[in-house]
């Protein structure tokens, strides 16, 4: 089974305003609430690609119940730990002709006994399971929570994937995650340089392998993507052509596509291609991409 961890899930409220005027009453031309958070996004795209998963993490209040309900409606299993106080956050995603504006909530505090509950859930995972950890962490969690989790599951033949930034990512590398997915800006920040081309990215992706990662998948927006794979090969490709409508969830979709491709074929080229296709399809959609949108791009590559 695939498990995705979202520490701070959200109910994302997507709205379009055709003629936004600050300080005045504005009328929406489109609105839609949907469950959000990086791990949840991975689960939703995995479902589109025919892979079952269970979304775990923390939820609270009426928004937490609505996140669970909407995931169930989408056919995604969830097993969130319910918090005694607060509400899961609401994130407003405002789209206007001038661009996107995100207003993200803080989310509830997570007490120590609930963190232990999460660890207890993770202790039930075993050989053949896949664990995906992604996104930022709320301030109430220890800043080494990713490292704690990777250390806890080490040696149990669990395939791990991590999509995080800075020290959250670098501290898990000694535990040999199967997949890490920085973008080129995040890779630049880690190595304190400025990486703009795929040729510049490749040696630093290899450095992350030396530091412990098995596969390093680097997304580069319009510059395409690079995979330094565990088979010793470098896979790279241009970005598919299309109009970018949505930046939310593209990276998560790439993780889902890569995992779905690899789990079905054990082929890194196919995993890379499906990852790029899923990430691009979500970028070209108003929300997370559907299966037919992903496969349409895959067939063009």
N, C-alpha and C positions, 0 to 999 in steps of 0.2 A: 504494500500500500504506500502511496505517496502522502506525506503529511506536509502541509504548509503552515508556517508560524507567522501570525500577524499580531504583534504585541499591542498595537494601538489601532484596531480596525475603525472604520468610519462609515457613516452614511453620507455618501457624496451627492450633493445637490447640484446637478448640471443645469445652468440656465443660459439662454441666449437673449441678448438685448440688441436689437438692430440699430438703435440710435441712442446710445448710452449718454446720459447727461448727469454728471456728478452734482449732488446737492439738490436734485429734483426727483419727483416721482417718475419712475421708469416702468414700462410695461414689458413683460417678458414675451418673446415670440415663441419660446420653447422652454420646457422644463421637464426634468426627469431625475428622480432619486434612484440611486443604485448602491449596492454594497461596495466599499472601497478599502484600500490598504494593499500593500504590495503582495503579501502572501495570498490574500483573497483574489487579487487579480491573476496570480499564477494559477490558482485553482480553477477559476472561471475559464481561462483559456485552455487549460488541460482538458476540461470537460468538453470544450468544442472539438478538441483533437482526439477524443475518444479515450482519454485516460482518467480513471477515477482517482479522486484524492479526498482527503479529509482536512478541512481548515480548522486549525486550533489557535488558541491565543486567549485573549481576555475580552469580555464584553460587560456592559453595564446599562441598566435602565431601559427606557422604552426604545431608544435607538439601538441598543444591543439586541433587543428582541426582534426589531425590524430587520436588522442585518441578518440574523439567523433565518427569519422567515423568507427573505428574498433569496438567500442562498439555497434554501430548501426548494423554493419555487424554480430556481435555475438548475436543480438537480445536483447540487454540490453538497456533500455531507459537511456538517460542522460539529465541533465538539468544544465549544468555547467554555472557559472557566468564568462563571458569573461573579462579578465583583459586588460587594455589599453596598457600596456607595457610588454616587456619581452617575454619569451617563457616557456612553460611547460618543465620540466626537461627531459633529456634523461639519463637513467640509464643503464650502461653496465654490463651485467652478464656474466663473463668469466668462462667457465668450461674447466679444463684441467685434465689430469690424476692425478695430485697432489691435486686437490680440486677445490673449488669455490672461485672466487674473484669478489666482487661487487664494482663498481665505480659509485656512485650516484651523480647526479647533485644537484644544490642548489634550482632551481626553481625561479619564479618571485616574486617580492614584492607584497603585497596585501594591497591596500590603505583602509582607514577607511570606505569610502563610499561603498566599495565592501563588507566589513564585514557586514555592515548594510543590504545590499542586501541579504546576506545569512540569516541573522536573519529574514528578511521579508518573505523569502521562508519558513523558519521553522515555522513561525507564521500561515501558512496555514494548517499545520498538525493538525489532530484531533483524536477523539476517534477511536481506532482500528488500527491506523497507527503504524508502527515499525520504529524506528530510530537507525541506527548503526553508531557509531563514532569510528574511529580507526586510529592508526598510530601517528607518530610524527607531530609536527607543524612547519611551517617555522618561521624564526626569526621575520618576520614582523607582526605576530599575537600575541596578548596578551597571556601570559603564563597561564591565567585562562580561556581560550576560551571554554574548555570542560565544566568547571563549569558553565560558563555563559549560555551555551546551555541547560544543564540539568535543570538549574534553570528556564529558559525561558519556557520549555515545561512541567514543573511540574504541576500536577493537571489536565491535559488534556487527561488522559487515553491513553497516548502514551507509548508503550513498548519500552524501551531503552536498547541498548547493547553497552558496552564500552570495547574496547581492546586498552589499553594504559599502560604506565609505570609510576612508581614513583608518584609524586604529581599530574600529570595529571589524574591518576586513583583514588588516595585516596581522592582527593578533590570533586569527584562526588558522593562518597558513601552516604553522607547524603541525596541525592536526590533519593535514592532507585532504582538504575538501575535494570532492570529485569535480566540482565546478565553482568558479567565481566569475562574476560578471561586472567588472567596472566599466564605466564609459571612459573615453579618452581624457576627459577633463579630470575625472577622479584618479585615473592612472597618473596624470601629470602632477596632481597634488601630492600623491603618495611619494613620488620620486623627485619632487621639487624641480620640475622641468616643464617644458611647453611642447606637447605632442600634438601635431596637426595632421600628419599623413600616416597612412598605414605602414609605410616603411619605417617611420620613426617609432611607431607603437610596438612593432614586432620584438625588438630586443628587450623592451621593458615587460612585455607579456611573458617572455622567456624567463626574465628575472623573477617574476612571481612564481613560476614553476620551480625555480631553484629554491625559493623560499618555502615551497611546500605544496602549492596548488597543483592538482593533476591536469585540469583543463582551465585555460584562461580565455574567456570570451569577452572581447572588447567591442562595445558598440560605439559608432562614430558618427551617428546621425547621417548627414548627407555624404560623408566620406566612406560610408559602407561599414564593414566590420572585419575583425581579425579573430581567428581562433588559433591559439597555441595549444595543440591537442596532446593528450597523453600518449599517442602513438608516435610522437616525435615530429609530426608534420605541422606545417603552418597552412591554414586554410584562410583565404581572404576573398572578399568580393565587393563589388560596387553596391551602392544603395539602389534598390528598385526605384523606378520612376513613379512619381505620384504627387498629389497635393497634400501637404501635411495639414491635418485638421486638428490633431489632438496629440499633445505630448505626454498625457497622463497614461501610464500603463504600457507604453511601448517597450521599455526595458523588461518589465515583468512578463510581457508576452513573448519576448525573445527567450527568456529563461524557460518558460513553459514549452515553447516550440522546440528548443534544443533538447530538453529532457524527453519530450514525447518522441522526437525523432530517434534519439539514442536508445531509449527503452524498447522501441519497436524493432530497431534494425541493428543495434550495436555498431553503427557505422558513423564515424565522425563527420564525413562529408554530408551525409543526409541530415544529421543532427544540426550541423551548422546552417545548411540551406533552409531547413524548416524553422530554425530559430530566427534567421534573418527575415523570412517570409512573415512569420507571426508578428515580429516587432514592427515591420513596415506596415502590415495590414492594419494594426491598431493605430499607428500614426496617421494613416490615411482615412480612418473612420472617426465618427463622432464619439464613439466609446470603444470598448474592447472589441476586437475583431471577431467576426463569426467564421465558422469553418470554411464556408465557400469563399470568403474573401482571402483567407490565408492560402488556401489551395490554388486560387487563381494566380496569386503572385508566385507561389512555388512552381507552378507549371511554366511560368515565364523565365525562370532562372536557368 
